[in-house]
Amino acid sequence: MTKKRNGKSSLPGLSSRAGLSRRDVLGGMAAAAAFGTFTIISKRAEAADALRILCWPGYEEKDVIEEFEDTHKVKVEFKIYIGGEQMLQFFGQTQPGTFDAIISDAEYVQKLLARKAVEAFSTADMPELANYHPKFRDFAPMRAGEGKVYGIPTRFSFYGISYNTDYLSADEAADWNSLFLPKLTGKVGVFDWYLPTMGNASLAVTPGNQTPYDISDAQLASVKEWLLKLRPQVSMFGSSSQPIVQAMIAGDVYASPTGDLDVDLKLAGYENFSSTIPKQGGIRWQEVATICTDSTKKDLAKEWVKYMTGPKVQSKLVYTKAFKARGPNMKIVDYWDADQKKLLSYVPDPEHPGQMIVETLIDRSMPRGLPAQQPDTQWIEIFNEFKTT
Amino acid sequence: MSDGTALNGVVEGRARRLRTPNDSPLKWLCLAPVAVWFVLLFGLPLAFLVWIGFWRIEDFQQVPDFSLDNYREIAGNLFVKSRYGLAMLQSFWVAATTALVAVAFAYGIALAIAFAVPAKRQRLALLFAVAPFWSSYVLRLYSWQTILSKNGVVNSVLKAAGIDVVRLDVIYTQIATRIGLVHYLTPILVVILYVTVANIDRTLIEAARELGATRWQAFRRVILPLSKVGLITAGSFAVIIALGDALSGNLLGGGTGRSLIGKYPLFASMLMTDYSSSTNLPRTSALATILILMMILVLVTGAIFAGRAQRRISG
């Protein structure tokens, strides 16, 4: 499922350690910053010893956090954000030490590290990692480029093709080039974010590339060409998954390179939708649990990270009211009923005996990352050109 | 000096001091909340926004600076690559045409309330006219999506009526964007225009009628000229709101809705995407500052025209 993102902001981010300190800016702009920090300050006053976590929706739900609170006799307070930029903004607007842990999109770990917001930790005492799918036990975004582990995956899902089975067959959906079929002209909906869309395009032109964001200028030119070719097929750009889901229900969009929108649609009673990751590969998003550098409760924060690696909590976390996703701990299935397993593809894959469909999808997907060889502005300009062509 | 003269002097002095209510020192007390509100909630955030537009990004972080790089980058991408200029044109085109339709529509409603509804019922009628404003804007947009889409209400009714040859195909075009915006703007504009129309001196209309003017002539020669200031104010207001709105363009216009100009996004929509997709708040702030300048341009133009119209009425 594509995570919901929106651009609504209160006030601009205030963080900057390179020039003015956060404290300086906050002091100078106290009135403005107060709106961004008020919630945290009030909660802090309420529970001085609480563990404070900055996270995507879902982690705060009672079913997910209750056991941890009971075990450790501690109150956990959450500040919810929607989108990586909002996460950085919330973090930047608060005093150092406000948060003890952060749930971050995996590729944003390097942005947090640039702000010295998170620190490395040992995973030696996390036995549940042994039950993780191999691709989640150790992958580059957790390490932020210097070998140490900064985050442990807690939740993930895919940006493959979601499609209406009345108009597209499973075989057709297994190939990115099917998006160019005449029957899809003006019937493709695209998620309005350059990273997943261009990552998928990168895989479409360089099938199986394990590092779709680490591509040469020539490969990037091919990505642009592929996108511009796709443009006549596109009828709408959705700022989150919801407008695209609505468009699919309304029959205005037949296919979307936006991931597993079918999960929501099936839950709403629409059986004529499905999703897959094409044979060339697709992008995968993942959230990771990190520990804040300025936390005064690092041991407790690490206990929470450890707690989040468990299959029981993940089975609830990826099936929250907020949205549905997948969990990296493969023992998660022990806590689900047959319907849940089927809905989230944790069922045997008839085409690959011995493994579940979700494992096939994991094998075929690459983690979402940041442009490595070019500045992100170059990628954004290409995406904007794709939109305005 | 006699007592009488002294008393007269005191009275004259007090009269001089209290020539108008504005001479009261209490006015500063009354104006203080407005000034504080303006400075804290408008002036400071705006100044901060403009300031950040000159910062730069270094290692994913904002660094305070006074650099024009963001503006240079945007200027260099006006008609190539990101094509911000085309988005600006699209925004102006959609906002201007939306304002025209919304003002005309709201003016009709305001006239109807002011002249066709009995005085006792006018407040109630106004209440009904602004009622849509109480519901969520996003919900209203999703409702329009349900109405306008391929399998939506309109097309389903047409199909059920056997009129298959006619099909409404406006979803994900800027026509749909305008529909959402007009729905959003109408209640606000009705209030502005009702106040304008209700304040027209009825004796002028009656005089025109008694002098032989037809209803149409009375409207064209009396009501319309006297509504001009309100119409210009409402129009400017509508353009400014439409320029700043991204939701209708995203949900009904599909992000890059088709129009006479082409399939380009609205500038506000590009701004939102820029904010949510890159860790580059300085450039987003620069884009937002440009949007504000566009709005100020509309505001100043509107004020000039409104001023001229007011002078003509007064003269």
Interface residues (C-beta under 8 A of the other chain):
Chain A: R5 N6 G7 S9 L11 P12 G13 S15 S16 R17 A18 G19 L20 M29 A31 A32 G83 G84 E85 Q86 L88 Q89 Q110 K111 A114 R115 G189 D192 W193 Y194 L195 V234 S235 M236 F237 G238 S239 P243 Q246 A247 A250 G251 D252 D376 T377 I380 E381 I382 F383 N384 E385 K387 T388
Chain B: L40 L44 P45 F48 L49 I52 E58 D59 F60 Q61 Q62 V63 P64 D65 E73 N77 K81 S82 R83 L86 A87 Y142 Q145 T146 S149 K150 N151 G152 I171 Y172 A246 N250 L251 G254 G255 T256 K263 Y264 P265 M270 L271 M272 T273 D274 Y275 S276 S277 S278 T279 N280 L281 R283 S285
